Amino acid sequence: MKLVSFLFLFCCGFMAKGQISYEPDETLVYKTTPQTSLKLHVFKPENHKKKDKRPVVVFFFGGGWSGGSPKQFYQQARYFSERGILAISAEYRIFSKHKTTPFDCVRDAKSAIRWVRGHACELGIDPDRVIASGGSAGGHLAASTGVIEGNEEVGEKLKISSVPNAMLLFNPVIDTTEKGYGLKKVGEARKTEISPTSHVRKGIVPTLIFHGTADKTVPFENVQRFTKLMKEAGNSCDLVAFEGEGHGFFNGSFFRKKSTDVIFNATMEKSMEFLKELQFIAK
């Protein structure tokens, strides 16, 4: 009987430990808005210290700028933190809760990158190795921090750049015109204002994109065109296509219970290779 009780407690403890590993180690408020306070969900490498100068990746969840949760990228965040990178899954305002627009979302994303860089010493990160990442509408926000000029939050310390040093994008909304996704939400009159494909120029940071060829939400053509425009402008941009995969294919088993993590692992391994090539992490 004692043995059974011990095994039961051991198994429960093991499961709890596994579950806790996908929870943030700390949450920090990075912005106070009229609607709410916005937090960063922080995942720390083992034995992380403030004196460290580690690279940092900031994730933005998907949901059409209307819904979603930072939990979408908890598994990715833990993956990176276990490999020595400080990882953050950021909150931002969404229409379903805050009646905000995609333009507000972009300002929040820029605020998050700026706050992280401005608090490099407290976070133990290198302000010159900031990676913006996200999926779908969150991928759009990550791309906007690296591509869209202006649309900064009033009153912030604009001397601190909101531009990341690299971008990791998962089936990102990259064109908000009639050729892509989001026209009804941004409006005809402002359809190119925060549409990354309309703002490609020389000097945009190195970018890696993951996208399914069968995506019916964000056409694969959009990222093909963006990649072509980036390369023509002299920027580094690589597109990793996942044949026959639809929207949201990259989600791990923590967020999508039916996922086998095969694709999740593939995207994470490719991401690590990308960061090694940039010398953000050791080879």
N, C-alpha and C positions, 0 to 999 in steps of 0.2 A: 504493500500500500504506500509506504514511504517512497519507494522507488518510482511508482507511478506518479505520485505527487511531484517528485523532483523533476521527472521528465516533462510533466505538464508545465511546470513553472519555467523550466529551461527553454522549452519550445516557445512559450509565450514571450519570454524575455528576448529570444532570438528574433521573433517576428516584430516585436516592438522596436528593437534596435534597427531592423531593416526599414521600418516605416519612418523612424526618426531621421534616418540618414537622408531622406528626401524633404526634410523640413529645414527652413533657413536657420542659420546660427544666430542671426541678429536682424532686426528691422530698424530702419532709420528714416525719419521724416526728411525729405529733401525739398518739399515745396508745400506751401499753404495757399490754397485757392479759395475763392468765395464759396465753392461747393464743398470742399473737403481737403484734408491733409493727405498728401501723397507720400507713399513709403517705398523704400528700396528693401527688397528681401535679399539679405546677404548670405552667401555661402563661402566659408573660409577654408583655405588649405590647412592641413594639420600643422599645429605649432606656429600659426601665423602671428606675426608681430607687427606693431606699428612702424618699426624701423625698416621693415621689408620694403622693397620696391618691385612688387610683382606686377605682371600684366593684369588687366581687369577686363571682363566682358560684361556688357549690360544688355540684358534681353528685354524685348517688348512683346507681349502676348498678342495673339490675333483675336479677331471677333468683329471685323468690319467697322472698327472704331465705335461700335455700339455695345458690345458685350465682351466676355472673356475674363480670364483670371491669370495672375502671375504664376499660378501653379502649373500652367502649361509648360514652363521652362525650368521647373524645379529639377527634373532629372538631368537635363543638359547642364544646369548650373552645378549640380553635385559632381557630375562627370569632370567638369573643368577644375573644380576646387580640389578634387582628389589628385589632380595632375599639376598642382602648384599655381593655379590661376585663381585669383579672387573672382567670384562670379556673383552677379546681381540680377534678380528678376524684378523689373520695375513696375510700379503701378502708374497709371495715367488715367485721366478722366475719360469716361465713356458716355455715349448718348443715353443708354438705358437707365443709368443712375444719375447722371449729372446734366443731361440735356445739352451736351456740348457738341462741337463740330470737329471734323478731321483737322481743321486748322488749330483748334485748341490742343488736340492730341499732339500735333507736331511741336507746338510750343512746350508742352510738358516733356516730350522726349528730349528736346534741346536743353531744357532745364536740368534733366537728369544727368546728361553727359557733362554739362557745365559743373553741376554740384559735385559729381564724382571727381572730376579733375581738380576742382578747387579745394577738395578735402583729401588730396592725395596723401598728405602726411598722416592724418588721422586714420585713413583706411589702410595704409601700408602698401600703396600701389605706385606705379610709375606713371606720371601724367602724360608721358609720351608713348604709352602702350595701352591705349584705351580702345577697346573693340566694341562696336555697336552691332547688335544682332536682334533678330526677331522673325516672326512668321506671319505671313499674310498681311493684314493691316499693321501688325507689329513690325513686319519686315519693311513695310512702307515707312514707318516711323524711323526705323534704324537707317534706311536709305536716305530719308529726308535730313537726318542730322549730318550726313556726309555730303549731300548733293545740293539741297535747297538753301539758298542764301536768304538772310532776313528771317522774318516770322519768329523773332526772338521774344521772350517774355519781357514786358516792360518792367524796369526797376531792378533787373539783375545786373551783376557785374560782367558786362559784355566784354571786358578785357580778357576774361577767361573764356577760351574758345569752347564752343559747343560741338565742334567738329571732331569726330573720332579719328583714330589713326589707322583703322581698318574696319571692314564691314563683312559680316557673315549673315547672309540673307536666305531665309527659308520660304519658298514660294511667295516672294514678296509682291504686294501690289506696287507696281512700278510705273503704271500709266493710268491716270485718273480721268482720261478722256473717254470718248465713245469706243475707243479701240481696246480699252482695258476694263477696269473695275472702279466703281465709286462715283461716276458722273452725277448721279442723282443726289449724292451726299455732299459733293463739293459745289455743284451748280454749274450750269453752262458758262456763265460769265467768268468763273474762276477755275475752269477745268484744268488749266495748265499751271496754275500758281504753285501747287505742291506736287506736281507730277514729275518725278525724277527724270523720265525720258526727255522731258522738255528742257532740262537744265544741265545736260551733260556738257562738260567743258574740260579742258586740260587741268590736271592738278588734283583730281578727285582721288581719294585714298584707295589703296588696294582692296579689291572686293572679290568674295567668293559667293556664288549663288547655287542653291540646290532647288531643283524644280522638277515636277512630274510632267511628262509629255502629254498626259491625258487630263490635265487640270482643266476643269470646266468653269472654275470660278475666276482664276487669273490665267488668261491664255498663255501657253508656252511661248508663243510668238513675241509676247511683251518682253520677256527676259532675254530672248534671242536678240531682239532689236536693241535693247539696252546694252547688252554685252558688246554688240557690234559698234554702237556709238561710243562706248567707253574706249574700246581699242583704237578706233579711228582718231580719238582725241589724244591718244598716247598714254592712256591709263591702263593699269593692270586690272583685268576683270576676267575671271574664269567661271564658266557655267558647267555645273555637273548635272546632267540630265538623268532622270530615273524613268526608264521606258515603261509606259503603260500605267504609271502611277498618277493618282488624282490629287486633289487639294488636301493638305494636311497629312500627307504621306509620312512626314518626318517625325510625327509625334511618338514618344516612347511609351512604354507599358504603364508608367506611373500615371500618365494623363489619359492614355487610351488603353484600357485594360486588355483589349484583344490583340494589341500589338505584340509581335514576336521579338521586337527590338533588333531585328536583322538590319533594317534600314536605319534605325536610330544609330546603331553602332557604326554603320558605314559613313553616315554624315559626320559623326564625331571624329572618326579616324581621319577623314579628309580634312576636317577643320584643324586638327592638330598638325597635319602635314603643312597646311597653309600657314599656320602661325610659326612653324619651324622655318619655313622658307623666308618668312619676313624677319626672322631672327628675334621674334617676340619671346620665344622659348628655346631652350637648348635642343639641338638635334640628338 
